[in-house]
Amino acid sequence: MDSFLPCAAKFSAGPKGLTFACMEGRLAPSEFLAERAHRTLLDVRSPGEYAQGHIPGAISFPLFSDDERARVGTCYKQNGPEAALELGLEIVGPKMAGFVREAKRLAPERRLAIHCWRGGQRSGSMAWLLRQAGFEVVTLAGGYKNYRRHLLERLETLSLDLKVVGGKTGAGKTKILRCLRDLGEQIIDLEMLAHHKGSAFGFIGETPQPTVEQFENNLWDAIAQLDPTRRVWVENESRSIGRVYLPAGLWRNMRASALLNIEVPDETRVRNLIADYAHTDKADLESAFLKIGKRLGGQQLKTALEAIDGGHFAIAAQIALHYYDKTYAHSLQTTPLPNLRHFVFSDGDSQKIACFLQSNV
């Protein structure tokens, strides 16, 4: 067998399934990620593993289904490696031609980067098969587990020249941030990555949030593309954005950075909220107000719900702003901020504010 194969290899079986260990073309995480620019990236873990978290840009290409993976793992525990190997071969054998056909469709240039969980079992098996079919294949040393260790270490020690754009609810911070991007500045768009705007209303108009794990993966992917020698703009956020959380290293970096507190007229803030939320389902707005109902008080909640039902969105927006203004003022008073700067603008033109910040910060 070894003389037939293009690399030193051996078959074995483990709780994850069929193993085919091959040392050829194994790359460290940073090298493997760089290969995405000119290879098709295949994640051969089960669909459930992929859904929990995956490398951005990876295509799910499972060697085993979730059920098959569980069957092989159970067989290994109950009957030992030899029985698990035989079961794995029974499962994979009929699929092999299909794997090759699908790989040709996904990667007509025949250049692949493949990984699994720990980088020697499922990915080694798939890499061997596709090399026999004429593909040029690299694999990830240590697999997805090693990739996660790599990114979490870097997120933990993050030290960027951050400029944090803050301000009361409705000040247009996200629009300002994106205008800065259009002006050529570097940004981290946390709300876009989180699929959430950060408040009780933040889910409205958004697609379902990623898992915490996938949010971290997407966040690191965005950060890794930045030039660390240049400043980076980010919106002021709580540690939690909906159901995901900012990694501790990024949170510390933000807390130690300049906070640029943007102030615009209240009427501008009301208009911004109406523009963002008035065209959504009224039931979503009512649900969001109910989340903060206890803190609003019964009468304010009743007034807000009646305003939404009657289409009087300015009244509902004013009630929401009054609540969030108190919350924001409290956070400024209780959070140590080494460099807090206030900027007052007579209108809420996001483009003008972004141009000012670019030139004066």
Protein Blocks (a to p, Z undefined) as FASTA:
>chain_A
ZZmpcbdcdddddfkbccdddfehpacfklmmmmmmmpccddfbdfklmmnoccehiacd
dfbdfklmmmmmmmmmmnojklmmmmmmmmmmmmmmmmmmmmmmmmmnopacdddfkopm
mmmmmmmmmmmnopacdddehijmlmmmmmmmmmmmgccdddddeddehklmmmmmmmmm
mnopacddfklmnopghiaklmgopacdddfklmmmmmmmmmmmpcfkbccddddddfbe
hjbccdfklmmmmmmpccddddddfklmmmmmmmmmmmmcfklmmmmmmmmmmmnopklm
mmmmmmmmnopaklmmmmmmmmmmmmmmmmmmmmccfbdcddddfbfcfklmmmmmmmmZ
Z
